[in-house]
Amino acid sequence: MSTEAIKAKSTLVEEINTKLQAAQSAVVVEYRGLSVAEMTELRKNLKAEDSELKVYKNSLVQRATVDTVYEGLNDQLTGPNALAFGNSDAVAPARVIAKFAKEHEALVIKGAVVEGKLLTLDEVNEIAKLPNREGMYSMLLAMLKEPVSKVARAIKAVADAKEKNGGAVEAKEETAEATEEAVEAKEETKEEAAE
């Protein structure tokens, strides 16, 4: 083997290692049977989620993963494989690839490391069901908004009771019910924050 070939391989091993160290996750997929157009579409979908798909020789990936958390992926490196790197969202590559694989049976997820943990195929499929970062923020805001809505309804019930009784608060049942809702909302918020 020439010196230039050794240097080129060495450079690729360094590139793979650098990408793995910078990534929050890496997913190994087998792409046998996908057309060039389908691979291009997959790359485009991953890029939209700040992820990328690269095809390297298995032996070079194995060298690059020695003594890293990604070494567990080496057992999956048989056949034509590609690596998807998740740069800003650790779950993004798994989510995008799982969605793409539903429409393209030739694409097979073989393994993944997410935030330093080697995942089983079942675990990869589970995290693929998680929403993206914006979806998570929306869910969090909805959870935070619900207790506030309950308190607002409780205050409105008290005001309605006052209005109904000419300014006197005699509708004790409605007020008590509204107060209970507010207390429940506060407890739910504490429990959700603890989780």
N, C-alpha and C positions, 0 to 999 in steps of 0.2 A: 504494500500500500504506500502510495506516495506521501510525502510530507504535506502537500497541499490538501489531500483528501483527509488526512488525520486532523489537520488544522480546521478544516471545514466541519468535520464531525464534532470536534471539540467546541467549536463556536455554537453549533446547534444544541449541544448538551447544556452549555451555559445559558443559552436563550430559553430553553425549556425550564431549567432550574429557576431562572429569574422570573419567568411568568408564573410558575407555581408558587414561589415565595410571595409574590405580589398579590396573588389571587386569594379570594375568600373561600373559593371552592373550585373543584375540578371534577368533571364528569367524563367517564370513558364511555364512548358509544361505538357500536359497530355499524358502519354505513354501507356494507355490501348490498348492492342492488339499488342504491339511490342514483338517480341521474345527476348530471352536472347542474341542471336547472334546479333540482330539488335541494342539492347541497348549497347552492347559491341562496335559495330561499331560506334555508335553515340558518345560514350565516347572517343573513339580513335580519331575521327574527331575533337572533341572539344579540346582534349589534344594537338593536333597539333597546335592549335591556342591559346595556353596558357589559356584555359578555362577548366572547369570541370563540371560534371553532378553528382548531389547527390540526393538521394531519402531519404526524411525525412517524419515523420508523420506530417500531416497538423497542428495539434494542437501545435506541438513543434515549427514549423516555425512561427505560429501566435504569440506565446509567445516571440520568438526571435525578431520579427519585431515591437513590441510595442514601440511607441515613436521614430521610425526611419523613414527615407524616404521610406523604403520598406513596411511600414504598408499598403499602398494602394494595395499591392498584395494580402492581406488576403481575399478579396472578390473572388479571383480566386481559392482559395484553397479548392476545393471540388473534391472528387474522387482521383484516383491515380495520383499524381503529382511528378514532379522532378524539381529541381532548377539547372539552368545552371549559373555558375559564370564566368564573364569575368574579368580576372585579369589584363592583360596589354593592351588589346584592348577592349574598351567598346562595340564595334559593333560586335565583333567576335561571341559571342554566338547566337545572332539573325541571323547572316548571315549563320552560320553553320547549325543551327536548321531549318531555312527556306529552305535551299537547301536539307537537309535530308528529310524534310516533303514532298517535291515535289515527292520523290520516295517512301515514306512510309506514306500513308494517315492516319495511326493510330496515328501518332504523331501530336499533336495539340498545337500550341502556344496559351497560354491563357492571358499572360500579361508580362510586363517587366518594370524595372526601369533602366534607363541608365543615368549615371552621376547625380544621385539624382532626376531625373524627371520621374514621372510615365507616361508611354506611352500608347496610345490606340493601339488596334490591328493593325489599319491602319498605325500608325506611326512605329510600330515594323516592319511591312512588308516593309515600305519605307527605313528604315535604313539598313535592311537586304540586300538591293540592292547595298549598298556602297561597294567599293572594300576594301581589307585589307590594312594595313599600307604601305606595299611595293608598292601596286597598287597606293595608294595616292601619294607616293613619285615620282613614275614614271610619273604620270599625272602632278605633279608640275614641274618636270624637263622638261617635254615636253613643258609646257607653258613658262618656262624661256628660253628654247632653241630657240623657234620660233622667237622672236624679234632679237636675235643675228644672226640667219640665214638670216633674211630680211636685216639687216645692211650689212652682208657679200655680199649678192646679189647686193646691191646698190653700194658697193665699186667695185665689179667686173664689174658692168655696166659702171662705170666711167672709169675704166682701159681699158675695151673693146672699149669704145668710143675714148679714147686717141689713142689707137693702130690703130683703124680704120682710124683716121684722121691724121696719121703721127705725133703723139705727141701733136697735138693741140686739145683742147676740144671744138669742134664745135657742137657736137651732144647734143644740149641743151635740147631737148625733152627727150632723154634717161636719161640724168643726172637729170633733174627735176623729172622725174618719179621715179628714184632710190632714190632721196632725199625724195620724198613724202612717199615712202615705209618705209624708215628709220624713219621718223617722226611718221608715223602710228604705227610702231612697238614700238616706245618709248611710245606713248600714251596708247597703249594696255597694255604694261607692267605696267604703272602707274595705270590704271584702275583695272587690275588683282590684283596688290599689295594692292589696296584700299579695294577690296572685302575680 
